[in-house]
Amino acid sequence: MALEPMAIGVMLGVGEAPEESLKKVLDVGVTCAQMGRPPDAWLKPAKAAELKKMVKKSGITLTTVFCGFDGERYDDIPTVQQTVGFVPKATRAARVEKARQIADFAKILGVKNVAAHVGFVPEDHTDPDYKAIVTTVGAFADYLKKNGQNLCLETGQETGECLLRFIKDLGRSNVKVNFDPANMILYGSGEPIPALKLVGKYVAGVHAKDGIWPTEKDKLGTEVPLGKGKVNIPRFVQTLADIGYRGPLTIEREITGDQQKKDIVKARKLLERIRAKVLTKA
């Protein structure tokens, strides 16, 4: 079923009980979702096929599946540099293999977009590590292309300029962006809206998330409820419309429990109001 323009969705954690996770999506009043890292047990083809039936029965549309890896930690910026994505050398080969498994899982589910944090891509494009990361990520993008899938790079660690150069150096038509404006603020990597304009033609998904800038060196900023941070959500959604984006607005609230649900419902209502104004102008 085709989604409405700028359909509002939510990040879905599969967990050990997918039925409960799917119910949480419906409980906040949306019917589309991006899926966080699936548990290893569900990567097996038979389990993925079982999950596909559950998703179909629920009426939820999955728009993206995220890669995630054992050992990743987001305590502070040096820890992210050392542990996240495809950048750390010691885990690079194993993580590419895991990412391929996740891509195959997504293919069984019928999901075209596979997203990942690459990690801290070196700003210096002459750095040998930079070239090695381009080779690694490019090979994964090629694998996805054979599956009929896109690789969506999650924003955050790089400046807009660095991300744009990285995409161009990859040179693959199936490399896209999952644009998270709050991540740019949380990592202190630059104002998100100018960055969105820079990479706009590559955007295939977005996170509706908000945050406050870091106040200490090497520390991350603080994620906050949508509309309470420094992203400027109305301007962000308007800019998306201006660059021609009509895909889902996927709410991400990185806390747990009842407050998470309350914040997501408030975020959905805020986005509904903003979307109505933006699409009326379009």
C-alpha positions in Angstrom: 0.0 0.0 0.0 1.4 3.4 -1.0 2.1 5.8 1.9 0.6 9.3 2.0 3.1 12.2 1.3 5.3 12.7 4.4 3.6 9.8 6.2 4.5 9.9 9.9 6.3 6.9 11.2 8.4 5.7 14.2 11.5 3.8 14.9 10.7 0.2 15.7 12.8 -2.1 17.9 12.1 -5.7 17.1 13.1 -7.2 20.4 12.4 -10.8 21.3 8.6 -10.4 20.9 7.9 -8.7 17.6 4.2 -8.8 18.1 4.6 -6.5 21.1 6.9 -4.2 19.1 4.4 -3.9 16.2 1.6 -3.2 18.6 3.7 -0.3 20.1 3.8 1.3 16.6 0.0 1.1 16.2 -0.5 2.3 19.8 1.2 5.7 19.0 -1.1 6.2 16.0 1.1 5.5 13.0 1.4 2.7 10.4 4.9 3.0 9.0 8.2 2.4 10.7 11.9 2.1 10.3 13.3 -1.0 12.0 16.3 -0.9 14.3 18.9 -3.6 14.4 17.1 -7.0 14.2 18.1 -9.6 16.8 20.4 -12.3 15.4 17.7 -15.0 15.9 15.4 -13.2 13.4 18.1 -13.0 10.7 17.5 -16.6 9.8 15.4 -16.8 6.6 12.6 -18.9 8.2 12.3 -16.4 11.1 12.4 -13.4 8.7 9.6 -15.0 6.7 7.6 -15.5 9.9 8.2 -11.8 10.8 7.1 -10.7 7.3 3.7 -12.4 7.9 3.4 -10.6 11.3 4.2 -7.3 9.7 1.7 -7.8 6.9 -1.1 -8.8 9.3 -0.4 -5.7 11.4 -0.9 -3.4 8.4 2.4 -1.6 9.1 4.8 -0.6 6.3 8.5 -1.0 7.0 10.4 1.6 5.1 14.0 0.9 6.3 16.0 -1.7 8.2 19.1 -0.5 10.2 22.4 -2.2 10.6 23.8 -2.3 14.1 26.7 -4.2 15.5 27.9 -5.8 18.8 30.4 -3.6 20.6 29.0 -0.2 19.4 28.8 2.3 22.2 27.7 5.9 22.3 29.0 7.1 25.7 31.0 10.0 24.3 32.6 11.1 21.1 35.9 9.2 21.5 34.0 6.0 22.3 31.9 6.5 19.2 35.0 7.0 17.1 36.5 3.7 18.4 33.4 1.5 18.3 30.8 2.6 15.8 30.2 1.4 12.3 32.6 0.3 9.6 35.5 2.6 10.6 37.1 0.5 13.4 39.6 -1.7 11.6 39.5 -4.7 14.0 35.8 -5.3 13.5 35.4 -4.1 9.9 35.3 -7.4 8.1 33.0 -9.1 10.6 30.6 -6.1 10.5 30.4 -6.1 6.7 29.4 -9.8 6.9 26.8 -9.0 9.5 25.5 -6.1 7.4 25.1 -8.4 4.5 23.0 -10.7 6.7 20.8 -7.8 7.7 20.4 -6.8 4.1 19.3 -10.3 3.1 16.8 -10.2 6.1 15.5 -6.8 4.8 15.1 -8.3 1.3 12.9 -11.1 2.6 10.8 -8.5 4.4 10.5 -6.6 1.1 12.4 -3.5 2.4 14.5 -1.6 -0.1 16.4 0.8 2.2 19.1 -0.5 4.5 20.7 2.2 6.7 23.8 2.3 8.8 26.1 4.6 10.8 29.4 4.3 8.9 31.2 5.8 11.9 33.6 8.8 12.0 34.7 9.1 8.3 38.0 11.0 8.3 37.6 14.6 7.2 40.9 14.3 5.3 40.1 12.5 2.0 43.8 11.8 1.4 44.0 9.8 4.6 44.6 6.1 3.8 41.9 5.2 6.3 39.4 7.3 4.3 40.2 5.4 1.1 39.9 2.1 2.9 36.4 3.1 4.2 35.3 4.2 0.8 36.4 0.8 -0.6 34.6 -1.1 2.3 31.4 0.9 2.1 31.4 0.8 -1.7 31.6 -3.0 -1.7 28.7 -3.2 0.7 26.7 -0.8 -1.6 27.5 -3.1 -4.5 26.1 -6.1 -2.5 22.9 -4.1 -1.8 22.6 -3.2 -5.5 22.5 -6.9 -6.4 19.6 -7.2 -3.8 17.8 -4.3 -5.4 18.4 -2.2 -2.3 19.8 1.2 -1.3 22.4 2.0 1.3 21.2 4.9 3.4 24.0 6.7 5.3 22.8 7.9 8.7 23.9 11.5 9.4 25.6 12.7 12.5 29.3 12.2 12.7 30.3 14.2 9.5 29.8 17.7 8.4 27.5 18.2 5.5 30.5 18.9 3.2 32.3 15.7 4.3 29.2 13.6 3.8 28.6 15.0 0.3 32.3 14.3 -0.7 32.0 10.8 0.7 28.9 10.1 -1.3 30.6 11.4 -4.5 33.7 9.4 -3.8 31.6 6.3 -3.4 30.1 7.0 -6.8 27.2 4.5 -6.4 23.7 5.4 -7.6 22.2 3.4 -4.7 23.9 5.3 -2.0 21.4 7.6 -0.3 21.0 9.5 3.0 18.9 8.9 6.1 19.0 12.4 7.4 18.8 12.8 11.2 19.0 16.5 12.0 19.4 16.0 15.7 22.5 13.8 15.3 24.3 16.7 13.7 23.6 18.8 16.8 24.3 16.0 19.2 27.8 15.4 17.7 28.4 19.2 17.2 29.1 18.5 13.5 27.2 21.5 12.0 23.8 23.2 11.5 21.5 20.5 10.1 19.3 22.6 7.7 22.2 23.9 5.6 23.6 20.3 5.5 20.2 19.1 4.4 20.2 21.5 1.5 23.7 20.3 0.5 22.8 16.6 0.4 19.1 17.0 -0.4 18.9 15.1 -3.7 20.3 12.0 -1.9 17.8 12.0 1.0 15.7 8.8 1.0 14.6 8.9 4.7 14.6 11.1 7.7 14.4 11.0 11.5 12.2 13.5 13.2 14.3 14.0 16.3 15.5 17.0 18.3 18.5 17.8 20.4 20.6 20.4 22.2 24.3 21.1 21.4 27.1 19.6 23.5 28.4 21.8 26.3 31.7 19.9 27.0 34.5 18.8 24.8 34.2 15.2 23.6 30.7 14.9 25.1 27.5 14.3 23.1 24.7 16.8 23.2 21.3 15.9 24.7 18.4 14.4 22.8 15.1 16.0 23.8 11.4 15.8 22.8 10.6 16.9 19.3 10.1 20.7 19.2 12.1 21.3 22.4 15.6 21.4 20.9 17.7 23.4 18.4 16.7 21.7 15.1 13.8 24.1 14.3 11.4 21.3 13.3 8.9 23.5 11.3 11.8 24.8 9.2 13.3 21.3 8.8 10.0 19.9 7.4 9.6 22.9 5.2 13.1 22.5 3.8 12.4 18.8 3.1 9.3 19.9 1.2 11.3 22.5 -0.7 13.9 20.0 -1.9 11.1 17.7 -3.1 11.1 15.2 -0.3 7.7 13.5 0.2 8.9 10.3 2.1 8.2 9.4 5.7 9.0 11.5 8.7 10.2 8.8 11.2 10.0 9.9 14.8 12.9 8.7 16.9 12.9 9.2 20.7 15.8 7.6 22.4 14.4 6.9 25.8 12.3 4.0 27.0 9.1 3.4 29.0 5.8 5.3 29.2 7.5 8.7 28.7 8.8 7.6 25.3 5.3 6.7 24.2 3.9 10.0 25.5 6.7 12.0 23.7 6.1 10.1 20.5 2.4 10.8 20.5 3.1 14.5 21.1 5.7 14.4 18.3 3.2 12.8 15.9 0.6 15.6 16.7 3.2 18.3 16.2 4.3 16.8 12.8 0.7 16.5 11.7 0.2 20.2 12.3 3.4 21.1 10.5 2.8 18.8 7.6 -0.7 20.1 7.0 0.7 23.7 6.7 3.7 22.6 4.5 1.7 20.5 2.1 -1.0 23.1 1.8 1.7 25.5 0.5 3.2 23.0 -1.9 
